[in-house]
Amino acid sequence: MNKRVYQIAAVIGAAVLLVSSVTTQAATVTTNGTPAPVETDLVANWPAAPAITSEAAVLMDADTGAVLYNKGMDEYRYPASTTKLMTLLVAIENSSPKDTVTFTETGIRDVTWDSSNINAKLGEVMSMKDCWMAAYIQSANEVCAQIAETVGGTEANFVEMMNQKAKELGCTHTHFANASGLPDENHYSSAYDLAKIMRAGLQNKRFCNVLSRASYKIPKTNMSEARALHTHMPLMAKESNLYYEGCIGGKTGFATEAQHTLVTVAERDGRRYIAVTLHAADLGINCTDSIALFDYAFNNFESIDVNGRKMTVPKGVTVSDLTMETSDRNGKTLNRYYYNSQFVGYVIAAEPTETPTPEPTVEVQESSENTERISENTEESGSKTEMQTEQKSLTEQIQEIRTEGLSSTMKILLSIMGAMAVLLIALLIALHIKKD
């Protein structure tokens, strides 16, 4: 009998752990050199898209999240160093610019002749801000590894933070295996997911500050002289013949299987667009493709006001040309707008305004006070009502927390606690049976 109890406990414990653990589903990453079709060309009356060479691409409205151009945007692709956009976002959200970073074996092991680095040395000390800049401008792999260890405690913990953040952002075709984008069959993303990550970064002021820097000087450290960094992203470099007016930042990437990758942002007249181009034969192709997409957006689309919110639609399209789909999200009404089935933006419907309750007069207040003194039973009843109200409020707060979502760390802790609880119950049952 005891053996049977232990077997049941083991099965239950394993099931809990299996459900609570983060699993990685196998993904078929496209690397065969086959360009994807342009799906937005199938939308009726949608502006004709430019011909680009990159095998997969997306053009997104940075403010609404609407997709203006889709060429295999959901294909699994290797992102290479565009990964560092997520590394920066997670690091910036979980550290301070003044934090101290001391390089360990974790970082310096990635200093190789054929990888991007700043030649960091064992024991070298830098500020977290300097590390952000080195990771972004220089694409320094060893710096990314050291950021990961410093922020997450271990690289593995930080990578889990990256994957959790990706889930929070709705990235359904992404899994990270490292913080730098070095080749790994379990390290992949998509053009659409990379655009989502960039869009999330644009909502963070520190991220935007890093993104906008074409040059930066790392001060002298305890082991190195000052380092001058300058962007190698052509669309940002004013000396480049591919410089694009209005480009406010971007990240390049390259690996053999990934080929050249690029995520960029451009802004003009208050309109911001994100262009992602993946698997190009060289960086120049990524750049010319991105320029073509930006020009396509600025020349063929315009902003219109829809219930107080700006949306980007093809030129000439009015609000009356749009269709609306209503849905519920976290207790709020979400109105999604479409032009010929293509999503163009959303509006969160305003909640009804509550009628204010007039303040009681002095006479009413005095009457109320006299009434409260009539009996202790009434007072006790009022106290019970207040307690019920407080309990309801607490329940609502818990529900709000659940709605917003738990942090990665909390989820892990809860999973472990759940598994331990199951095992403890099983052991107690076993001990009880043994006593009988």
Legacy VTK file of the C-alpha trace (Angstrom):
# vtk DataFile Version 3.0
C-alpha trace
ASCII
DATASET POLYDATA
POINTS 436 float
0.000 0.000 0.000
2.806 2.381 0.933
4.491 1.683 -2.382
1.287 2.567 -4.168
1.054 5.893 -2.303
4.628 6.794 -3.193
3.982 5.977 -6.834
0.920 8.219 -6.914
2.866 11.006 -5.218
5.684 10.705 -7.726
3.269 10.851 -10.654
1.469 13.903 -9.256
4.740 15.686 -8.492
6.091 15.020 -11.967
2.872 16.284 -13.521
3.010 19.523 -11.553
6.605 20.123 -12.534
5.867 19.336 -16.151
2.990 21.804 -16.313
4.847 24.558 -14.477
8.113 24.313 -16.388
8.878 26.355 -19.476
9.059 24.046 -22.458
10.668 24.763 -25.787
8.796 23.552 -28.806
10.800 22.536 -31.784
10.658 25.108 -34.551
11.483 24.691 -38.199
13.687 27.676 -38.998
13.669 28.827 -42.608
17.197 29.036 -44.010
16.722 27.597 -47.485
16.964 30.850 -49.369
13.336 30.938 -50.483
11.749 34.409 -50.348
8.306 34.570 -48.786
5.296 36.017 -50.664
4.076 39.543 -49.837
0.762 38.941 -48.088
-0.270 42.605 -47.894
-0.359 42.673 -51.709
-3.512 40.558 -51.423
-5.418 43.271 -49.494
-7.901 45.088 -51.711
-6.942 48.699 -52.513
-3.809 48.454 -50.396
-0.887 50.497 -51.780
1.393 48.484 -54.058
4.468 47.453 -52.113
8.059 47.908 -53.264
10.033 44.911 -54.416
12.637 44.003 -51.790
15.298 41.308 -51.748
15.397 40.296 -48.086
13.652 36.947 -47.697
11.412 38.001 -44.799
10.327 41.466 -43.731
7.714 43.531 -41.942
6.819 47.219 -41.756
4.982 48.221 -38.589
3.396 51.400 -37.301
5.335 51.898 -34.069
2.443 53.636 -32.313
-0.479 51.362 -33.205
1.279 48.088 -33.948
-0.494 47.906 -37.298
1.325 46.043 -40.077
1.678 47.923 -43.371
3.864 45.359 -45.153
4.107 41.624 -44.563
6.581 39.346 -46.296
6.771 36.124 -44.311
6.672 38.064 -41.056
5.775 34.968 -39.010
8.444 32.669 -40.437
10.902 31.282 -37.913
14.241 32.926 -38.663
17.616 33.244 -36.968
17.905 36.833 -35.672
21.686 36.969 -35.073
22.673 40.171 -33.206
19.251 41.794 -33.508
18.752 39.641 -30.402
20.576 42.374 -28.504
17.465 44.581 -28.693
15.769 42.237 -26.235
18.961 41.982 -24.169
19.004 45.764 -23.846
15.310 46.025 -23.042
15.453 43.422 -20.259
18.687 44.862 -18.856
17.394 48.436 -18.892
14.159 47.401 -17.168
16.037 45.498 -14.451
19.156 47.562 -13.727
20.398 51.100 -13.206
22.858 53.025 -15.443
25.153 53.493 -12.438
25.306 49.797 -11.530
28.812 48.318 -11.524
29.693 45.499 -13.897
32.835 43.465 -13.207
33.934 41.160 -16.004
34.275 37.478 -15.140
35.063 34.360 -17.127
31.458 34.494 -18.315
32.135 37.615 -20.320
35.688 37.301 -21.509
35.140 33.815 -22.919
33.197 35.456 -25.751
36.170 37.632 -26.725
37.305 35.964 -29.940
38.931 37.312 -33.060
35.902 36.554 -35.217
33.215 38.024 -32.969
32.119 41.551 -32.112
33.715 42.702 -28.860
35.439 45.580 -27.049
38.260 43.340 -25.779
37.051 43.391 -22.190
39.475 41.926 -19.658
39.034 39.684 -16.647
38.395 41.898 -13.617
37.674 45.021 -15.674
35.019 47.277 -14.139
32.530 49.323 -16.151
29.222 51.031 -15.485
26.011 49.395 -16.662
25.370 52.369 -18.952
28.755 51.852 -20.635
27.820 48.207 -21.117
24.486 49.116 -22.691
26.271 51.354 -25.171
28.922 48.739 -25.978
26.262 46.074 -26.530
24.279 48.341 -28.845
26.829 50.397 -30.781
29.668 47.863 -30.904
27.439 44.772 -30.722
29.909 43.413 -28.153
29.126 39.782 -27.406
31.202 39.543 -24.239
29.479 42.607 -22.840
26.063 41.030 -23.459
27.133 37.873 -21.634
28.385 39.931 -18.702
25.222 42.038 -18.601
23.243 38.798 -18.472
25.211 37.439 -15.521
25.134 40.756 -13.644
21.390 41.314 -14.040
20.157 37.744 -13.886
22.675 36.199 -11.498
23.477 33.682 -14.215
23.220 33.754 -17.987
20.557 31.065 -17.868
18.389 33.134 -15.523
18.715 36.189 -17.728
17.827 34.237 -20.864
14.710 33.005 -19.070
13.883 36.651 -18.320
14.258 37.384 -22.039
11.914 34.538 -22.966
9.392 35.609 -20.356
9.476 39.172 -21.677
8.938 37.855 -25.190
5.796 36.049 -24.012
4.529 39.182 -22.280
4.930 41.093 -25.554
2.969 38.475 -27.487
5.981 37.053 -29.341
4.743 33.634 -30.486
7.639 32.682 -32.770
10.590 33.489 -30.518
12.899 31.558 -28.233
16.237 32.813 -26.979
19.155 30.593 -25.976
21.709 33.331 -25.244
21.964 37.083 -24.756
24.075 37.927 -27.802
22.457 36.111 -30.717
25.307 33.658 -31.284
24.220 30.696 -33.443
22.064 28.107 -31.689
19.346 25.922 -33.231
17.059 26.802 -30.295
17.615 30.527 -30.764
15.121 31.968 -33.230
12.568 34.695 -33.804
10.509 36.242 -36.603
10.309 39.605 -38.335
7.004 40.339 -36.610
8.282 39.411 -33.143
11.426 41.524 -33.580
9.216 44.472 -34.534
7.180 43.905 -31.366
10.367 43.944 -29.279
11.534 47.175 -30.883
8.099 48.712 -30.385
8.203 47.832 -26.673
11.668 49.366 -26.402
10.420 52.630 -27.922
8.107 53.000 -24.928
11.113 53.089 -22.568
12.981 56.431 -22.313
16.339 54.876 -21.411
16.055 52.405 -24.259
15.316 55.270 -26.666
18.340 57.179 -25.373
20.614 54.216 -26.099
18.943 53.589 -29.465
19.582 57.143 -30.648
23.345 57.075 -29.995
25.517 56.813 -33.073
28.685 57.469 -31.059
29.770 57.053 -27.457
32.975 57.153 -25.431
33.553 54.620 -22.697
35.737 56.308 -20.070
39.052 54.881 -18.958
38.616 51.845 -16.731
40.809 50.095 -14.188
42.312 47.994 -16.998
41.802 49.845 -20.298
42.143 53.254 -21.854
39.066 55.122 -23.016
37.197 53.466 -25.904
35.524 55.473 -28.690
32.507 53.703 -30.180
30.852 54.586 -33.481
27.878 52.948 -35.154
28.336 50.580 -38.057
24.636 50.836 -38.919
24.668 52.686 -42.283
21.211 54.248 -41.958
22.382 56.102 -38.819
25.901 57.034 -39.930
25.838 60.483 -41.569
29.068 59.704 -43.408
27.425 56.702 -45.108
25.918 56.917 -48.593
23.009 54.906 -47.159
22.248 57.411 -44.390
18.484 57.886 -44.045
17.052 61.172 -42.804
14.775 60.421 -39.892
16.364 57.115 -38.866
16.427 57.208 -35.066
18.107 53.873 -34.403
18.503 50.263 -35.326
20.437 47.043 -34.841
22.326 44.939 -37.346
23.094 41.246 -37.188
25.015 38.577 -39.070
25.621 34.860 -38.793
26.162 32.240 -41.467
22.713 30.653 -41.167
20.940 33.934 -40.425
22.793 35.931 -43.096
22.366 39.681 -42.609
19.530 40.957 -40.407
18.394 44.487 -39.586
15.803 46.156 -37.334
15.411 49.926 -37.750
13.131 52.820 -36.766
12.445 55.999 -38.732
10.397 59.037 -37.754
9.056 61.986 -39.751
6.298 64.460 -38.913
5.379 62.577 -35.771
4.971 59.257 -37.597
7.221 56.353 -36.544
7.718 53.123 -38.436
9.655 49.960 -37.672
11.243 48.010 -40.532
12.629 44.496 -40.077
14.499 42.775 -42.909
15.860 39.253 -42.445
18.176 36.936 -44.385
19.804 39.271 -46.877
22.998 38.503 -48.742
24.710 41.634 -47.409
23.971 44.578 -45.103
23.606 46.932 -48.051
20.564 44.952 -49.203
19.020 45.189 -45.717
19.544 48.949 -45.814
18.154 49.568 -49.304
15.178 47.320 -48.506
14.529 49.225 -45.275
14.783 52.564 -47.082
12.276 51.320 -49.665
9.877 50.292 -46.895
10.210 53.606 -45.050
9.650 55.583 -48.266
6.662 53.351 -48.992
5.176 54.202 -45.598
5.796 57.948 -45.707
4.600 58.317 -49.325
1.531 56.078 -49.311
0.035 56.335 -45.837
-1.256 59.083 -43.594
-2.604 59.520 -40.087
-6.305 60.005 -39.367
-8.103 60.531 -36.078
-10.375 57.723 -34.934
-12.164 58.560 -31.698
-9.203 60.490 -30.375
-6.516 58.048 -31.512
-4.187 58.418 -34.495
-4.175 55.585 -37.009
-2.136 55.113 -40.157
-4.169 54.244 -43.232
-3.657 54.406 -47.004
-3.930 57.983 -48.286
-7.516 58.961 -49.053
-9.059 56.484 -46.617
-11.500 57.982 -44.108
-13.069 56.725 -40.911
-16.212 55.755 -42.821
-14.121 53.320 -44.898
-13.123 51.359 -41.802
-14.896 48.467 -40.147
-14.863 47.920 -36.405
-14.639 44.758 -34.337
-15.352 44.928 -30.606
-13.738 42.621 -28.073
-13.112 42.473 -24.323
-9.584 42.700 -22.943
-8.987 42.586 -19.205
-12.438 43.933 -18.501
-12.126 46.811 -20.985
-13.856 47.208 -24.327
-11.393 47.181 -27.226
-12.500 48.491 -30.609
-10.256 47.159 -33.403
-10.379 48.907 -36.777
-9.780 47.345 -40.196
-9.473 48.513 -43.777
-10.509 45.727 -46.158
-9.629 43.129 -43.498
-6.217 44.680 -42.733
-5.838 45.817 -39.127
-4.990 49.521 -38.821
-5.364 50.278 -35.112
-7.459 50.097 -31.979
-9.243 52.311 -29.486
-9.987 51.451 -25.881
-13.572 52.523 -25.335
-14.087 55.070 -22.578
-15.669 53.716 -19.423
-19.018 55.282 -18.396
-18.630 58.215 -16.025
-20.116 57.603 -12.601
-22.631 60.184 -11.345
-21.015 61.930 -8.381
-22.770 61.520 -5.040
-23.571 64.905 -3.459
-21.883 65.700 -0.151
-24.263 65.334 2.818
-25.321 68.510 4.620
-24.417 69.219 8.226
-27.970 68.376 9.359
-27.873 65.014 7.607
-24.480 64.231 9.150
-25.786 65.059 12.647
-28.879 62.947 12.049
-26.683 60.101 10.946
-24.544 60.365 14.050
-27.637 60.213 16.260
-28.897 57.194 14.360
-25.602 55.372 14.905
-26.054 55.736 18.660
-29.465 54.002 18.695
-28.143 50.477 19.222
-24.935 48.429 19.303
-26.503 45.926 16.919
-26.622 48.501 14.144
-22.978 49.379 14.742
-21.959 45.731 14.608
-23.917 45.270 11.395
-22.121 48.230 9.877
-18.748 46.806 10.892
-19.564 43.503 9.211
-20.539 45.348 6.055
-17.225 47.230 6.077
-15.315 43.993 6.501
-17.155 42.495 3.541
-16.334 45.565 1.488
-12.653 45.284 2.405
-12.639 41.598 1.493
-14.233 42.389 -1.833
-11.671 45.049 -2.461
-8.871 42.609 -1.715
-10.394 40.066 -4.081
-10.562 42.660 -6.793
-6.931 43.561 -6.171
-5.883 39.940 -6.488
-7.847 39.664 -9.703
-6.081 42.750 -11.035
-2.731 41.226 -10.212
-3.729 38.054 -12.006
-4.882 40.083 -14.977
-1.632 41.964 -15.247
0.349 38.742 -14.986
2.912 37.394 -12.583
6.616 37.979 -12.952
8.834 35.213 -14.213
10.425 34.754 -10.815
7.066 34.567 -9.041
5.785 31.965 -11.483
8.836 29.814 -10.910
8.538 30.118 -7.134
4.839 29.256 -7.216
5.528 26.240 -9.398
8.193 24.974 -7.006
5.954 25.596 -3.998
3.103 23.754 -5.702
5.254 20.739 -6.417
6.604 20.700 -2.852
3.079 20.948 -1.470
1.932 17.954 -3.505
4.900 15.897 -2.375
4.370 16.906 1.264
0.725 15.841 1.134
1.703 12.515 -0.371
4.288 11.910 2.356
1.782 12.754 5.082
-0.662 10.263 3.573
2.045 7.654 3.473
2.991 8.267 7.121
-0.664 8.078 8.152
-1.111 4.755 6.364
2.073 3.440 7.960
0.804 4.321 11.452
-2.496 2.528 10.756
LINES 1 437
436 0 1 2 3 4 5 6 7 8 9 10 11 12 13 14 15 16 17 18 19 20 21 22 23 24 25 26 27 28 29 30 31 32 33 34 35 36 37 38 39 40 41 42 43 44 45 46 47 48 49 50 51 52 53 54 55 56 57 58 59 60 61 62 63 64 65 66 67 68 69 70 71 72 73 74 75 76 77 78 79 80 81 82 83 84 85 86 87 88 89 90 91 92 93 94 95 96 97 98 99 100 101 102 103 104 105 106 107 108 109 110 111 112 113 114 115 116 117 118 119 120 121 122 123 124 125 126 127 128 129 130 131 132 133 134 135 136 137 138 139 140 141 142 143 144 145 146 147 148 149 150 151 152 153 154 155 156 157 158 159 160 161 162 163 164 165 166 167 168 169 170 171 172 173 174 175 176 177 178 179 180 181 182 183 184 185 186 187 188 189 190 191 192 193 194 195 196 197 198 199 200 201 202 203 204 205 206 207 208 209 210 211 212 213 214 215 216 217 218 219 220 221 222 223 224 225 226 227 228 229 230 231 232 233 234 235 236 237 238 239 240 241 242 243 244 245 246 247 248 249 250 251 252 253 254 255 256 257 258 259 260 261 262 263 264 265 266 267 268 269 270 271 272 273 274 275 276 277 278 279 280 281 282 283 284 285 286 287 288 289 290 291 292 293 294 295 296 297 298 299 300 301 302 303 304 305 306 307 308 309 310 311 312 313 314 315 316 317 318 319 320 321 322 323 324 325 326 327 328 329 330 331 332 333 334 335 336 337 338 339 340 341 342 343 344 345 346 347 348 349 350 351 352 353 354 355 356 357 358 359 360 361 362 363 364 365 366 367 368 369 370 371 372 373 374 375 376 377 378 379 380 381 382 383 384 385 386 387 388 389 390 391 392 393 394 395 396 397 398 399 400 401 402 403 404 405 406 407 408 409 410 411 412 413 414 415 416 417 418 419 420 421 422 423 424 425 426 427 428 429 430 431 432 433 434 435
